[in-house]
Amino acid sequence: MTTLYTSDHEWLKIEGDIATVGITNYAQEQLGDVVFVELPKVGRSVKKAEAAAVVESVKAASDVYAPITGEVLEVNDKLGDEPALVNSDAGGAAWFFKMKIADKSELDGLMDEAAYKAHTA
């Protein structure tokens, strides 16, 4: 499994043709206490850089952008009942959605962990 990052603070875990998408720990720290998450509908086609989900905190509401083009296959329903999971496990159990990758070449523009750490330093 490969993990990649966007400059908008989303992460993708790539397994074959499927990408699991969430927000980074850095992003959740900037947001503060998350109180609501709006997820995309299963079956929705999203284009790279299109707003796909919304995360609301006590400080602000922020869009979560599709890091690549593809179709939403599954959403993390746990976040509807427990949005604070984003604060406690942003890089794991608080994934937002899984998508089928439409064009693997779009992955080339994303950062690995070292590049993302440099980006947020």
matplotlib code that plots the C-alpha trace (Angstrom):
import matplotlib.pyplot as plt

x = [0.0, 1.3, 0.3, 0.3, -0.6, -2.0, -1.1, -4.7, -3.9, -5.7, -4.1, -4.7, -3.9, -3.5, -4.3, -4.5, -7.2, -8.7, -7.8, -9.0, -9.1, -9.0, -7.6, -4.2, -3.4, -2.1, -5.5, -7.4, -5.1, -5.8, -9.5, -9.8, -12.7, -14.6, -18.4, -19.8, -18.7, -20.7, -19.6, -20.2, -22.8, -21.7, -21.6, -20.8, -18.1, -15.7, -13.0, -9.6, -9.7, -13.5, -15.1, -16.1, -16.9, -17.2, -15.8, -17.1, -15.3, -15.9, -13.6, -14.6, -16.1, -13.7, -14.1, -12.3, -11.3, -11.0, -7.3, -7.8, -10.6, -12.7, -16.0, -16.9, -17.3, -17.8, -18.1, -17.2, -20.6, -19.0, -18.2, -21.9, -22.3, -18.8, -17.3, -14.7, -13.0, -11.3, -9.5, -8.5, -7.5, -7.3, -4.8, -6.7, -10.2, -11.5, -11.1, -13.8, -14.4, -13.0, -12.8, -12.0, -9.0, -9.9, -6.4, -3.3, -1.2, -2.9, -1.0, 2.2, 1.5, 1.0, 3.6, 5.1, 5.4, 8.8, 7.6, 4.4, 6.4, 8.5, 5.4, 3.9, 7.1]
y = [0.0, 3.4, 6.6, 9.9, 13.5, 16.6, 20.3, 20.7, 18.2, 15.1, 11.7, 8.7, 5.1, 3.3, -0.4, -1.5, 0.6, 1.8, 4.9, 5.5, 9.2, 11.2, 14.4, 14.6, 15.0, 18.5, 19.4, 18.2, 20.2, 23.4, 22.7, 22.0, 19.9, 18.4, 18.5, 17.4, 15.6, 15.5, 12.7, 12.2, 9.9, 6.4, 6.2, 9.8, 10.6, 13.3, 15.2, 16.0, 19.1, 19.1, 19.5, 16.0, 16.2, 18.9, 18.8, 21.3, 22.2, 24.6, 27.0, 26.6, 24.5, 23.2, 21.4, 18.1, 17.9, 14.8, 14.3, 12.4, 11.7, 8.6, 7.1, 7.0, 3.3, 3.5, 6.1, 5.9, 6.0, 6.0, 9.7, 10.7, 9.4, 10.1, 13.1, 13.6, 10.4, 12.8, 14.4, 11.1, 9.1, 11.3, 9.0, 5.8, 5.0, 8.4, 7.9, 9.7, 7.7, 5.1, 5.7, 3.8, 5.5, 6.7, 7.8, 6.5, 9.2, 11.8, 10.2, 11.5, 15.0, 14.0, 14.0, 11.2, 11.5, 13.2, 15.8, 16.4, 16.9, 19.5, 21.1, 21.6, 22.5]
z = [0.0, -1.0, 0.9, -1.0, 0.0, -1.6, -0.9, 0.4, 3.2, 2.0, 2.1, -0.2, 0.5, -2.8, -3.1, -6.7, -8.4, -5.2, -3.2, 0.3, 1.1, 4.3, 5.7, 7.4, 11.0, 10.1, 8.6, 11.7, 14.0, 12.0, 12.1, 15.8, 17.2, 14.3, 14.8, 11.4, 8.3, 5.0, 2.7, -1.0, -2.3, -3.3, -7.1, -7.6, -10.1, -8.9, -10.8, -9.5, -7.3, -7.1, -3.6, -2.6, 1.1, 3.8, 7.3, 9.9, 13.2, 15.9, 14.0, 10.3, 7.6, 4.9, 1.7, 1.2, -2.4, -4.6, -4.9, -8.2, -10.7, -10.0, -8.7, -5.0, -4.1, -0.3, 2.4, 6.1, 7.8, 11.2, 10.7, 10.6, 14.2, 15.4, 13.6, 16.4, 15.1, 12.7, 15.6, 17.3, 14.2, 11.1, 9.3, 10.0, 11.1, 10.1, 6.4, 4.4, 1.2, -1.1, -4.8, -8.0, -9.7, -13.2, -14.3, -12.4, -14.1, -11.8, -8.8, -10.3, -9.1, -5.4, -2.6, -0.6, 3.1, 3.1, 0.6, 2.6, 5.8, 4.1, 2.7, 6.2, 7.9]

ax = plt.figure().add_subplot(projection="3d")
ax.plot(x, y, z, "-o")
ax.set_aspect("equal")
plt.show()
